[in-house]
Amino acid sequence: MSPRCRSCSPVPAEMRATATLLERRWTLATIYACASGAARFNEFRQSLPGVSPTTLSERLEQLEAARILERHLVPGRPPHTEYVLTRHGEQLARAVAGLLEEGTKGQRV
């Protein structure tokens, strides 16, 4: 057991804001899906069975606002939108993959 912290520093506001974003349902899975190749809305829907279109739209908007994803309009017939991880998003995706790997260590047979 570790000793009690008698002079703990407050958790920085940036850490609290990041935690608030990441703890929302479907956020980590959306980041993982993007790192695994999902780029269009319907590809995210296929990668995330059970997510509602409304929730997915909200998560994509939140991740874009947090500069984890970038949205690109791709011209064509019809034009479509694709999402890509930013440099920050790629770093976060590696951390998410590490969590997945760590979480499955005890489950390997």
Helices and strands as residue ranges (DSSP letters): H 13-22, H 27-35, H 41-47, H 53-65, E 69-74, E 80-85, H 87-104, G 105-107
